[in-house]
Amino acid sequence: MRIASLVPSVTELLYALGLDEEIVGVSHGCHAPPQAKQKSRLTRAAIDPTRLSSAAIDEAVRAALQRGTALYTVDEEALRQARPELIVTQRLCDVCAIGADAVEPALARLAPRPQVLALHAHSIAELLEEILALGRATGRLEPAQRLAASMRERIAAVRKRVADAPPPRVF
């Protein structure tokens, strides 16, 4: 299966599921694991964060949102050349990564049209379910089940370790 990941955290999950050879392209923000840097870049950011201070980035994002201009674009030619069968994107935050709606115009010009999996977890429980959805969509359900189980075990271990600790005090 040919997979395009347009969300950095999804790229890491795909690698964790052993799908490195199936990944044909990633977003401009995918830097981990290091092998992801070798993949074709399928998106571009309208704002270059390497040239701006945090305050200037915040100002540029606010201005773009007020104007209704996109923060990210799809490189349609790179996407066409990648020929993905599955595109994984998100519907959670249009500021954090390219959203499913921004990918739609490019999809209309692709033939055959790839399957799109748009993730939108709002909690740890939903994230674990989306790992399973990713496993089903990629034919890697068993590795996804093992990864989700491992994460549940790690969460339980942390809960157990801090169960008797006083709540943190933060200033």
Sequence and secondary structure as in RCSB ss.txt:
>XXXX:A:sequence
MRIASLVPSVTELLYALGLDEEIVGVSHGCHAPPQAKQKSRLTRAAIDPTRLSSAAIDEAVRAALQRGTALYTVD
EEALRQARPELIVTQRLCDVCAIGADAVEPALARLAPRPQVLALHAHSIAELLEEILALGRATGRLEPAQRLAAS
MRERIAAVRKRVADAPPPRVF
>XXXX:A:secstr
  EEE SHHHHHHHHHTT GGGEEEE TT   SGGGGGS B EEESS GGGS HHHHHHHHHHHHHHT  SEEE 
HHHHHHH  SEEEEESS TTTS BHHHHHHHHTT SS  EEEEE   SHHHHHHHHHHHHHHHT HHHHHHHHHH
HHHHHHHHHHHHTTS      
